[in-house]
Structures are given as structure tokens and as C-alpha cells.
């Protein structure tokens, strides 16, 4: 699984932040590694909002899975670590839900796309 980390100018951490992020993504999404091709992580500061009591860091995660549309989630928190963990949990649930839909579609017969002639009904 490929992990790309992007930060804005307000986020400090450099290579150590990137390494930590890669390890956490690989750990949290380990059981989905055959399904997920790439995860992009975007860390940004929202310090302008912090003065109003709102969260100060934002983490956006976007994933690309085999043959599926991208899934993106975000979370805000006062600390970068907390924003990341909230976002990775959202992403894990979203990817698992999408994967369940694919599995369900492959196991069950669907009425979508079934030709009326094939079912013996008339329109």
C-alpha cells in the first residue's frame, strides 16, 4: 500500500511525521492492504479557527481502492495526533463498509441491470 503524506506550512514534523504516519496507516489498515492501493494524508493547520475555540489541526485522508471510487474523510482536533486518529478510524469504517457492499454485490443476485427478457417478465 502506497502512503503519501502532504503538509501545509503550519505543520512541523518533516520526515519523522511522515514515517510515523506511514507506520500508523499501515498498522490501522493492515487487514485491508489487498484492497487499498493508495492512501493520501493531508495535514493542515486551522489556527485561525483556534482563537474561536474550534480545533487547531485538520487531517484529510483519501484512499484509492481496486476498482472503486475514491473515499475521503476528514477530522479536526486540537492536536495533530488526535485529528489523525479520528480520521483513520473514519476511513477504516468507510473502506470496510465499501468493501462489504462489493462483497454483498458479488454474493447476492441484484435486480439492477437484469434484462427483462432474461427474467421472463414483460415490460
DAQUI-V21491 format. One record per residue. N is the residue number from 1. RES is the residue in one letter. OMEGA is omega in degrees with one decimal (999 if undefined). D_LAST is the distance of its C-alpha to the last C-alpha in Angstrom with 2 decimals. Layout:
# DAQUI-V21491
[[N RES OMEGA D_LAST] [N RES OMEGA D_LAST]]
This chain:
# DAQUI-V21491
[[1 X -179.9 46.87] [2 X 178.5 48.15] [3 X 177.9 49.49] [4 X -177.2 50.48] [5 X 179.5 52.57] [6 X 177.4 53.06] [7 X 172.7 55.50] [8 X -174.6 56.71] [9 X -177.9 60.41] [10 X -177.2 60.84] [11 X 177.6 60.03] [12 X 177.2 62.91] [13 X 176.3 62.79] [14 X -175.3 62.34] [15 X -179.6 62.06] [16 X 176.4 62.66] [17 X 178.6 59.71] [18 X 179.6 57.49] [19 X 178.2 58.69] [20 X -179.2 58.20] [21 X 178.7 54.68] [22 X -179.8 53.71] [23 X -179.9 55.17] [24 X 178.9 53.40] [25 X 179.5 49.97] [26 X 179.0 50.44] [27 X -175.7 51.65] [28 X -178.1 48.99] [29 X -175.0 46.05] [30 X -176.7 47.60] [31 X 178.8 44.92] [32 X -172.3 42.27] [33 X 178.0 44.25] [34 X -177.1 41.94] [35 X -176.5 39.00] [36 X -179.6 40.81] [37 X -175.1 42.10] [38 X 174.0 43.95] [39 X 174.6 45.08] [40 X -178.1 46.59] [41 X 179.0 48.96] [42 X 176.2 50.11] [43 X 176.7 53.12] [44 X 174.6 54.19] [45 X 175.8 56.73] [46 X -175.0 55.92] [47 X 178.0 59.57] [48 X 179.8 59.21] [49 X -175.4 57.17] [50 X 179.7 59.67] [51 X 179.3 62.21] [52 X 179.9 59.82] [53 X 179.5 59.45] [54 X 179.8 56.11] [55 X -176.2 55.63] [56 X -179.5 57.55] [57 X -179.9 55.51] [58 X 176.6 51.88] [59 X 175.7 50.07] [60 X 177.9 46.71] [61 X 176.1 45.07] [62 X -179.1 42.27] [63 X 173.9 40.91] [64 X 179.8 39.01] [65 X -178.5 37.22] [66 X 174.1 35.89] [67 X -177.9 32.54] [68 X 175.3 32.03] [69 X 179.8 32.57] [70 X 176.0 36.06] [71 X 179.7 36.97] [72 X 176.8 39.79] [73 X 175.1 41.81] [74 X 177.3 45.11] [75 X 176.4 47.91] [76 X 177.4 51.13] [77 X 179.8 54.39] [78 X -179.9 58.07] [79 X -179.1 58.69] [80 X -179.9 56.87] [81 X -179.1 56.84] [82 X 178.3 55.05] [83 X 179.8 52.46] [84 X -177.5 51.72] [85 X 176.5 51.40] [86 X -179.5 49.08] [87 X -178.3 46.87] [88 X 176.1 46.86] [89 X 176.7 45.76] [90 X -179.0 42.87] [91 X 179.6 41.95] [92 X 178.8 42.21] [93 X -179.0 39.90] [94 X 179.8 37.35] [95 X 177.8 37.40] [96 X 177.5 37.20] [97 X 178.1 34.21] [98 X 179.0 32.46] [99 X 176.8 33.48] [100 X 177.7 32.15] [101 X 179.4 28.71] [102 X 179.6 28.83] [103 X 179.7 30.06] [104 X 179.8 27.46] [105 X -178.6 24.68] [106 X -178.5 26.35] [107 X -177.1 26.89] [108 X 173.1 23.67] [109 X 179.8 20.18] [110 X 177.6 18.04] [111 X 178.1 14.36] [112 X 175.6 14.80] [113 X 179.2 14.06] [114 X -179.5 12.48] [115 X -180.0 10.28] [116 X -179.9 7.03] [117 X -178.8 8.98] [118 X -178.9 11.97] [119 X 178.1 10.91] [120 X 178.2 9.88] [121 X 178.5 6.63] [122 X -175.5 3.79] [123 X 999 0.00]]
